């Protein structure tokens, strides 16, 4: 859906860039602090707070990026601390551990490519909502425009 149909106005180029950057911020944080799951979430929170008084288009996409990172944070935190206990506390790497880590890697790969897709489509002026996360974003940050009944 085009952004102007959902938000009731056509976002300016600077808005498209900032909204797209909200998704890319988490990827930059991944490269900087890969083993620490809090880095992605912290980068998204800081970017959200920096754009809190921005336009509805930018705020909505910052909020969606924040909720997407929040959902991954819990899975990655469990995997991080489980790995720490296996490495430093002598816990056994069971089949459950291996299956969980494979699942986490697949989730993170999916999230990585979904984030790239969202960033490029948002930069083009498209409004894309993620499943579940987009619904939560709409509940917490409802958009009111003349197209909404």
N, C-alpha and C positions, 0 to 999 in steps of 0.2 A: 504494500500500500504506500502511496506517496505520502510524504510527511505533511504536505499542505492539506490533504484530505482529513487526516487524523487530528492535526493541531489547529486547523483553521487558518493557517498562514504559511507562506513559503519561507523556510529558514534561510538566513543569509549564509554566505560562504563561511564566515567565521564560526557560526553556530554549527554548521556541518562538520567543520574541522574539530571543534572542541568535543562534540558528541562522539565523533569517531575516536578521538584520543582517549575518551573514557574507557573504551574497550582495550585499546592498545597499551594503556597504562599498566594493566595487570600483566601483560606479556613482557613488558620491559622489566617489571619487578621479578618475574620468574627467572629471567636471565641473570639478574643481579643476586638474588638470594634463593637459588633453586632448592636447597634442602630445607629451608625454613618455610612452612606453610603460611605463616602469618604475614610474610612479605607481600603476597598478592593482595590479601585483604587490606592490609595497611595502605598500600598504594591506592587502592580503589576508594578507601575511606577519605584519604587526604585529597584526592581529586574531586570527590563528591563535595567535601566541605569547601574546597576552593571554588566550586561552581554552584554553590547553594543558592546564590541570588541571581543566577543566570536565567535565560529564557526557558519556557516550558519544554521545548525540544531538547535542550542540553540537559536540563534537570532530569527529565524522564529517562534519557539514555544513561546518565550517570547512575541513577537509581537502579536501573536494570543491571548494569555492569556490577554494581555493588552487591546486589542480591545473588547474582551468578557466582561471584567470588565467595560470598558467605556460604553458599550451598557446598562449594568444593572444599572450603576450609575445614569443615568437620571431618570429611572423609580423609583429607590429607593429614590432619592432625593425628588421627588414630594410626594411620600408616607410619607417620614419622616416629611417634613414641613407641610403637611396636617394634620398629626397626632399631631404635636406640636400645630397647631392652634386649633384643637379640644380640646386638653387637657388644654392648658394655656390661650387661647383667647376666649373660650366659643363658638367656632363655632359648628354647629350642625353636628352630625354624620349621614349624610344622607345615603340613599340607594346607591348613587353613590360612596360615601366614602367607604362603606362596600364592594361593588363590586370591587372597585379599590384595596383595601387592600387584598382581596381574590386572585385577579389576581396577585398581586405582590408576595404574598406568594407562589403561584403556580410557577411563573417564577423563583423565587429564589430556590425553591426545584428542579426544572428541571435543573437549572444552577449548583446547588450543585452536583447532580448525574452525569451530563455531565462532570463536572470538574474532578470528581473522575475517570470516565471512561477514559478521555483524559490523565490524569496523569499515569494511569496504562498501557495504550496502548503505550504511548510515552516511558515509562520506558522499555517496551519490544522491542523497536525499530521500532514500527509501526508509520507511518506518517498519522495522521488523521486530516482532515480539517473540521471545523465546517461550517454549512451552513451560507452563507452571511458573517460571520466574517472571514472565511478562504479565501473567495474571496477578501475581503478588504485587508487582509494580503498579498495575492499574488500580489495585485496591488501596495502596498506600499513597499513590500520587495520581488521583483521577484528573483527567484532562476535560476541561469544559470549553467547548467551542460551539459555533452555531450549527455544526453538522450533527451534534449529539442531541438525541431526543431525551 
